[in-house]
Amino acid sequence: MIDEKCISGYNGAMLPSDPYMLLSALNMKLRDGDSSLEELCDSEDASLEEVVEKLSSIGYIYNKEQRKFISV
């Protein structure tokens, strides 16, 4: 059974589906890791489009230079 509170990838990786929790988790992983958003989504088996859409719904966009989601 899939936990409806998570974005689940094919390999069982889970990211929170709540947009604010997702924002926090992604910015932490981007800050602590050495990868781009694309690489992070690949490693988590998460849809880049779904992540970007979910965070844009709360007013955040990805800034490639800063490697984090920022408020618009």
Backbone as XML, in Angstrom:
<?xml version="1.0"?>
<chain id="A" units="angstrom">
  <residue number="1" name="MET">
    <atom name="N" x="0.839" y="-1.177" z="0.000"/>
    <atom name="CA" x="0.000" y="0.000" z="0.000"/>
    <atom name="C" x="0.886" y="1.242" z="0.000"/>
  </residue>
  <residue number="2" name="ILE">
    <atom name="N" x="0.562" y="2.220" z="-0.830"/>
    <atom name="CA" x="1.328" y="3.456" z="-0.927"/>
    <atom name="C" x="0.816" y="4.451" z="0.098"/>
  </residue>
  <residue number="3" name="ASP">
    <atom name="N" x="1.732" y="5.056" z="0.826"/>
    <atom name="CA" x="1.386" y="6.091" z="1.797"/>
    <atom name="C" x="0.987" y="7.343" z="1.026"/>
  </residue>
  <residue number="4" name="GLU">
    <atom name="N" x="-0.245" y="7.784" z="1.177"/>
    <atom name="CA" x="-0.744" y="8.933" z="0.435"/>
    <atom name="C" x="-0.086" y="10.238" z="0.859"/>
  </residue>
  <residue number="5" name="LYS">
    <atom name="N" x="0.694" y="10.219" z="1.957"/>
    <atom name="CA" x="1.368" y="11.411" z="2.418"/>
    <atom name="C" x="2.745" y="11.566" z="1.787"/>
  </residue>
  <residue number="6" name="CYS">
    <atom name="N" x="3.117" y="10.655" z="0.881"/>
    <atom name="CA" x="4.450" y="10.680" z="0.291"/>
    <atom name="C" x="4.373" y="10.580" z="-1.220"/>
  </residue>
  <residue number="7" name="ILE">
    <atom name="N" x="5.375" y="11.158" z="-1.871"/>
    <atom name="CA" x="5.572" y="10.950" z="-3.298"/>
    <atom name="C" x="6.489" y="9.741" z="-3.385"/>
  </residue>
  <residue number="8" name="SER">
    <atom name="N" x="6.020" y="8.663" z="-3.952"/>
    <atom name="CA" x="6.784" y="7.430" z="-3.963"/>
    <atom name="C" x="7.396" y="7.198" z="-5.333"/>
  </residue>
  <residue number="9" name="GLY">
    <atom name="N" x="8.664" y="6.836" z="-5.346"/>
    <atom name="CA" x="9.332" y="6.471" z="-6.577"/>
    <atom name="C" x="9.287" y="4.980" z="-6.789"/>
  </residue>
  <residue number="10" name="TYR">
    <atom name="N" x="9.844" y="4.535" z="-7.901"/>
    <atom name="CA" x="9.823" y="3.122" z="-8.241"/>
    <atom name="C" x="10.638" y="2.282" z="-7.265"/>
  </residue>
  <residue number="11" name="ASN">
    <atom name="N" x="11.719" y="2.876" z="-6.708"/>
    <atom name="CA" x="12.563" y="2.079" z="-5.818"/>
    <atom name="C" x="12.168" y="2.233" z="-4.361"/>
  </residue>
  <residue number="12" name="GLY">
    <atom name="N" x="11.003" y="2.809" z="-4.105"/>
    <atom name="CA" x="10.527" y="2.940" z="-2.741"/>
    <atom name="C" x="10.965" y="4.217" z="-2.048"/>
  </residue>
  <residue number="13" name="ALA">
    <atom name="N" x="11.732" y="5.053" z="-2.739"/>
    <atom name="CA" x="12.143" y="6.318" z="-2.136"/>
    <atom name="C" x="10.906" y="7.168" z="-1.883"/>
  </residue>
  <residue number="14" name="MET">
    <atom name="N" x="10.929" y="7.863" z="-0.777"/>
    <atom name="CA" x="9.759" y="8.657" z="-0.417"/>
    <atom name="C" x="10.145" y="10.103" z="-0.170"/>
  </residue>
  <residue number="15" name="LEU">
    <atom name="N" x="9.369" y="10.996" z="-0.733"/>
    <atom name="CA" x="9.452" y="12.417" z="-0.436"/>
    <atom name="C" x="8.083" y="12.830" z="0.075"/>
  </residue>
  <residue number="16" name="PRO">
    <atom name="N" x="8.028" y="13.757" z="1.009"/>
    <atom name="CA" x="6.724" y="14.181" z="1.524"/>
    <atom name="C" x="5.875" y="14.811" z="0.423"/>
  </residue>
  <residue number="17" name="SER">
    <atom name="N" x="4.578" y="14.599" z="0.445"/>
    <atom name="CA" x="3.724" y="15.208" z="-0.567"/>
    <atom name="C" x="3.192" y="16.565" z="-0.116"/>
  </residue>
  <residue number="18" name="ASP">
    <atom name="N" x="3.217" y="16.843" z="1.205"/>
    <atom name="CA" x="2.849" y="18.171" z="1.672"/>
    <atom name="C" x="3.847" y="19.160" z="1.090"/>
  </residue>
  <residue number="19" name="PRO">
    <atom name="N" x="3.374" y="20.202" z="0.390"/>
    <atom name="CA" x="4.304" y="21.095" z="-0.301"/>
    <atom name="C" x="5.329" y="21.769" z="0.615"/>
  </residue>
  <residue number="20" name="TYR">
    <atom name="N" x="4.953" y="22.142" z="1.818"/>
    <atom name="CA" x="5.903" y="22.798" z="2.717"/>
    <atom name="C" x="6.941" y="21.823" z="3.264"/>
  </residue>
  <residue number="21" name="MET">
    <atom name="N" x="6.532" y="20.609" z="3.541"/>
    <atom name="CA" x="7.481" y="19.587" z="3.979"/>
    <atom name="C" x="8.404" y="19.196" z="2.823"/>
  </residue>
  <residue number="22" name="LEU">
    <atom name="N" x="7.840" y="19.128" z="1.624"/>
    <atom name="CA" x="8.629" y="18.821" z="0.431"/>
    <atom name="C" x="9.669" y="19.907" z="0.198"/>
  </residue>
  <residue number="23" name="LEU">
    <atom name="N" x="9.263" y="21.164" z="0.327"/>
    <atom name="CA" x="10.181" y="22.296" z="0.178"/>
    <atom name="C" x="11.359" y="22.158" z="1.137"/>
  </residue>
  <residue number="24" name="SER">
    <atom name="N" x="11.062" y="21.903" z="2.383"/>
    <atom name="CA" x="12.103" y="21.771" z="3.398"/>
    <atom name="C" x="13.029" y="20.594" z="3.093"/>
  </residue>
  <residue number="25" name="ALA">
    <atom name="N" x="12.449" y="19.455" z="2.759"/>
    <atom name="CA" x="13.248" y="18.255" z="2.482"/>
    <atom name="C" x="14.155" y="18.457" z="1.267"/>
  </residue>
  <residue number="26" name="LEU">
    <atom name="N" x="13.607" y="19.023" z="0.207"/>
    <atom name="CA" x="14.408" y="19.208" z="-1.002"/>
    <atom name="C" x="15.510" y="20.229" z="-0.795"/>
  </residue>
  <residue number="27" name="ASN">
    <atom name="N" x="15.196" y="21.359" z="-0.170"/>
    <atom name="CA" x="16.234" y="22.366" z="0.046"/>
    <atom name="C" x="17.336" y="21.828" z="0.956"/>
  </residue>
  <residue number="28" name="MET">
    <atom name="N" x="16.980" y="21.006" z="1.940"/>
    <atom name="CA" x="17.992" y="20.398" z="2.805"/>
    <atom name="C" x="18.874" y="19.450" z="1.995"/>
  </residue>
  <residue number="29" name="LYS">
    <atom name="N" x="18.247" y="18.592" z="1.188"/>
    <atom name="CA" x="19.020" y="17.634" z="0.388"/>
    <atom name="C" x="19.890" y="18.347" z="-0.637"/>
  </residue>
  <residue number="30" name="LEU">
    <atom name="N" x="19.373" y="19.423" z="-1.225"/>
    <atom name="CA" x="20.160" y="20.182" z="-2.199"/>
    <atom name="C" x="21.325" y="20.899" z="-1.518"/>
  </residue>
  <residue number="31" name="ARG">
    <atom name="N" x="21.096" y="21.417" z="-0.329"/>
    <atom name="CA" x="22.141" y="22.113" z="0.418"/>
    <atom name="C" x="23.228" y="21.141" z="0.871"/>
  </residue>
  <residue number="32" name="ASP">
    <atom name="N" x="22.823" y="20.001" z="1.404"/>
    <atom name="CA" x="23.775" y="19.056" z="1.984"/>
    <atom name="C" x="24.453" y="18.170" z="0.955"/>
  </residue>
  <residue number="33" name="GLY">
    <atom name="N" x="23.832" y="18.025" z="-0.192"/>
    <atom name="CA" x="24.390" y="17.162" z="-1.232"/>
    <atom name="C" x="25.172" y="17.961" z="-2.250"/>
  </residue>
  <residue number="34" name="ASP">
    <atom name="N" x="25.611" y="17.292" z="-3.254"/>
    <atom name="CA" x="26.379" y="17.934" z="-4.310"/>
    <atom name="C" x="25.728" y="17.635" z="-5.653"/>
  </residue>
  <residue number="35" name="SER">
    <atom name="N" x="24.396" y="17.797" z="-5.689"/>
    <atom name="CA" x="23.690" y="17.444" z="-6.912"/>
    <atom name="C" x="22.717" y="18.544" z="-7.316"/>
  </residue>
  <residue number="36" name="SER">
    <atom name="N" x="22.306" y="18.481" z="-8.551"/>
    <atom name="CA" x="21.301" y="19.409" z="-9.064"/>
    <atom name="C" x="19.914" y="18.866" z="-8.731"/>
  </residue>
  <residue number="37" name="LEU">
    <atom name="N" x="18.903" y="19.663" z="-8.974"/>
    <atom name="CA" x="17.530" y="19.209" z="-8.758"/>
    <atom name="C" x="17.225" y="17.997" z="-9.627"/>
  </residue>
  <residue number="38" name="GLU">
    <atom name="N" x="17.694" y="18.021" z="-10.862"/>
    <atom name="CA" x="17.453" y="16.903" z="-11.769"/>
    <atom name="C" x="18.076" y="15.614" z="-11.237"/>
  </residue>
  <residue number="39" name="GLU">
    <atom name="N" x="19.322" y="15.719" z="-10.768"/>
    <atom name="CA" x="19.997" y="14.541" z="-10.216"/>
    <atom name="C" x="19.314" y="14.052" z="-8.936"/>
  </residue>
  <residue number="40" name="LEU">
    <atom name="N" x="18.875" y="14.991" z="-8.113"/>
    <atom name="CA" x="18.182" y="14.622" z="-6.881"/>
    <atom name="C" x="16.884" y="13.890" z="-7.182"/>
  </residue>
  <residue number="41" name="CYS">
    <atom name="N" x="16.098" y="14.419" z="-8.120"/>
    <atom name="CA" x="14.846" y="13.751" z="-8.493"/>
    <atom name="C" x="15.118" y="12.373" z="-9.064"/>
  </residue>
  <residue number="42" name="ASP">
    <atom name="N" x="16.171" y="12.247" z="-9.882"/>
    <atom name="CA" x="16.536" y="10.932" z="-10.416"/>
    <atom name="C" x="16.887" y="9.965" z="-9.291"/>
  </residue>
  <residue number="43" name="SER">
    <atom name="N" x="17.681" y="10.416" z="-8.334"/>
    <atom name="CA" x="18.103" y="9.516" z="-7.257"/>
    <atom name="C" x="16.940" y="9.145" z="-6.344"/>
  </residue>
  <residue number="44" name="GLU">
    <atom name="N" x="15.935" y="10.007" z="-6.236"/>
    <atom name="CA" x="14.752" y="9.733" z="-5.413"/>
    <atom name="C" x="13.630" y="9.090" z="-6.228"/>
  </residue>
  <residue number="45" name="ASP">
    <atom name="N" x="13.860" y="8.897" z="-7.519"/>
    <atom name="CA" x="12.831" y="8.387" z="-8.428"/>
    <atom name="C" x="11.551" y="9.210" z="-8.345"/>
  </residue>
  <residue number="46" name="ALA">
    <atom name="N" x="11.716" y="10.528" z="-8.258"/>
    <atom name="CA" x="10.577" y="11.439" z="-8.187"/>
    <atom name="C" x="10.450" y="12.182" z="-9.510"/>
  </residue>
  <residue number="47" name="SER">
    <atom name="N" x="9.241" y="12.532" z="-9.857"/>
    <atom name="CA" x="8.990" y="13.268" z="-11.084"/>
    <atom name="C" x="9.384" y="14.732" z="-10.903"/>
  </residue>
  <residue number="48" name="LEU">
    <atom name="N" x="10.337" y="15.188" z="-11.700"/>
    <atom name="CA" x="10.776" y="16.584" z="-11.650"/>
    <atom name="C" x="9.597" y="17.520" z="-11.885"/>
  </residue>
  <residue number="49" name="GLU">
    <atom name="N" x="8.763" y="17.177" z="-12.855"/>
    <atom name="CA" x="7.612" y="18.016" z="-13.181"/>
    <atom name="C" x="6.629" y="18.096" z="-12.013"/>
  </residue>
  <residue number="50" name="GLU">
    <atom name="N" x="6.394" y="16.975" z="-11.349"/>
    <atom name="CA" x="5.477" y="16.950" z="-10.214"/>
    <atom name="C" x="6.019" y="17.784" z="-9.053"/>
  </residue>
  <residue number="51" name="VAL">
    <atom name="N" x="7.309" y="17.674" z="-8.795"/>
    <atom name="CA" x="7.941" y="18.435" z="-7.723"/>
    <atom name="C" x="7.846" y="19.924" z="-8.010"/>
  </residue>
  <residue number="52" name="VAL">
    <atom name="N" x="8.220" y="20.338" z="-9.214"/>
    <atom name="CA" x="8.194" y="21.756" z="-9.585"/>
    <atom name="C" x="6.779" y="22.304" z="-9.536"/>
  </residue>
  <residue number="53" name="GLU">
    <atom name="N" x="5.816" y="21.540" z="-10.035"/>
    <atom name="CA" x="4.417" y="21.972" z="-10.024"/>
    <atom name="C" x="3.893" y="22.123" z="-8.593"/>
  </residue>
  <residue number="54" name="LYS">
    <atom name="N" x="4.212" y="21.158" z="-7.742"/>
    <atom name="CA" x="3.733" y="21.199" z="-6.361"/>
    <atom name="C" x="4.296" y="22.414" z="-5.629"/>
  </residue>
  <residue number="55" name="LEU">
    <atom name="N" x="5.577" y="22.710" z="-5.831"/>
    <atom name="CA" x="6.179" y="23.841" z="-5.128"/>
    <atom name="C" x="5.787" y="25.182" z="-5.748"/>
  </residue>
  <residue number="56" name="SER">
    <atom name="N" x="5.519" y="25.192" z="-7.035"/>
    <atom name="CA" x="5.044" y="26.449" z="-7.643"/>
    <atom name="C" x="3.638" y="26.785" z="-7.153"/>
  </residue>
  <residue number="57" name="SER">
    <atom name="N" x="2.880" y="25.771" z="-6.737"/>
    <atom name="CA" x="1.527" y="26.019" z="-6.227"/>
    <atom name="C" x="1.539" y="26.781" z="-4.904"/>
  </residue>
  <residue number="58" name="ILE">
    <atom name="N" x="2.691" y="26.780" z="-4.209"/>
    <atom name="CA" x="2.805" y="27.556" z="-2.969"/>
    <atom name="C" x="3.745" y="28.751" z="-3.138"/>
  </residue>
  <residue number="59" name="GLY">
    <atom name="N" x="4.074" y="29.073" z="-4.387"/>
    <atom name="CA" x="4.840" y="30.284" z="-4.668"/>
    <atom name="C" x="6.346" y="30.138" z="-4.643"/>
  </residue>
  <residue number="60" name="TYR">
    <atom name="N" x="6.872" y="28.946" z="-4.956"/>
    <atom name="CA" x="8.315" y="28.729" z="-4.979"/>
    <atom name="C" x="8.763" y="28.256" z="-6.349"/>
  </residue>
  <residue number="61" name="ILE">
    <atom name="N" x="9.936" y="28.741" z="-6.760"/>
    <atom name="CA" x="10.561" y="28.289" z="-8.002"/>
    <atom name="C" x="11.983" y="27.832" z="-7.687"/>
  </residue>
  <residue number="62" name="TYR">
    <atom name="N" x="12.534" y="27.020" z="-8.574"/>
    <atom name="CA" x="13.895" y="26.533" z="-8.383"/>
    <atom name="C" x="14.879" y="27.529" z="-8.966"/>
  </residue>
  <residue number="63" name="ASN">
    <atom name="N" x="15.887" y="27.909" z="-8.180"/>
    <atom name="CA" x="16.952" y="28.794" z="-8.618"/>
    <atom name="C" x="18.206" y="27.950" z="-8.806"/>
  </residue>
  <residue number="64" name="LYS">
    <atom name="N" x="18.630" y="27.780" z="-10.072"/>
    <atom name="CA" x="19.772" y="26.900" z="-10.370"/>
    <atom name="C" x="21.073" y="27.428" z="-9.782"/>
  </residue>
  <residue number="65" name="GLU">
    <atom name="N" x="21.263" y="28.744" z="-9.804"/>
    <atom name="CA" x="22.511" y="29.316" z="-9.296"/>
    <atom name="C" x="22.661" y="29.073" z="-7.790"/>
  </residue>
  <residue number="66" name="GLN">
    <atom name="N" x="21.567" y="29.214" z="-7.042"/>
    <atom name="CA" x="21.606" y="29.018" z="-5.595"/>
    <atom name="C" x="21.356" y="27.567" z="-5.199"/>
  </residue>
  <residue number="67" name="ARG">
    <atom name="N" x="20.933" y="26.755" z="-6.161"/>
    <atom name="CA" x="20.597" y="25.348" z="-5.931"/>
    <atom name="C" x="19.594" y="25.182" z="-4.801"/>
  </residue>
  <residue number="68" name="LYS">
    <atom name="N" x="18.493" y="25.958" z="-4.878"/>
    <atom name="CA" x="17.427" y="25.825" z="-3.896"/>
    <atom name="C" x="16.149" y="26.446" z="-4.450"/>
  </residue>
  <residue number="69" name="PHE">
    <atom name="N" x="15.035" y="26.076" z="-3.807"/>
    <atom name="CA" x="13.749" y="26.682" z="-4.147"/>
    <atom name="C" x="13.636" y="27.993" z="-3.386"/>
  </residue>
  <residue number="70" name="ILE">
    <atom name="N" x="13.218" y="29.035" z="-4.100"/>
    <atom name="CA" x="13.074" y="30.355" z="-3.491"/>
    <atom name="C" x="11.654" y="30.871" z="-3.721"/>
  </residue>
  <residue number="71" name="SER">
    <atom name="N" x="11.229" y="31.760" z="-2.850"/>
    <atom name="CA" x="9.892" y="32.366" z="-2.939"/>
    <atom name="C" x="9.885" y="33.390" z="-4.064"/>
  </residue>
  <residue number="72" name="VAL">
    <atom name="N" x="8.766" y="33.431" z="-4.789"/>
    <atom name="CA" x="8.628" y="34.429" z="-5.866"/>
    <atom name="C" x="7.704" y="35.542" z="-5.456"/>
  </residue>
</chain>
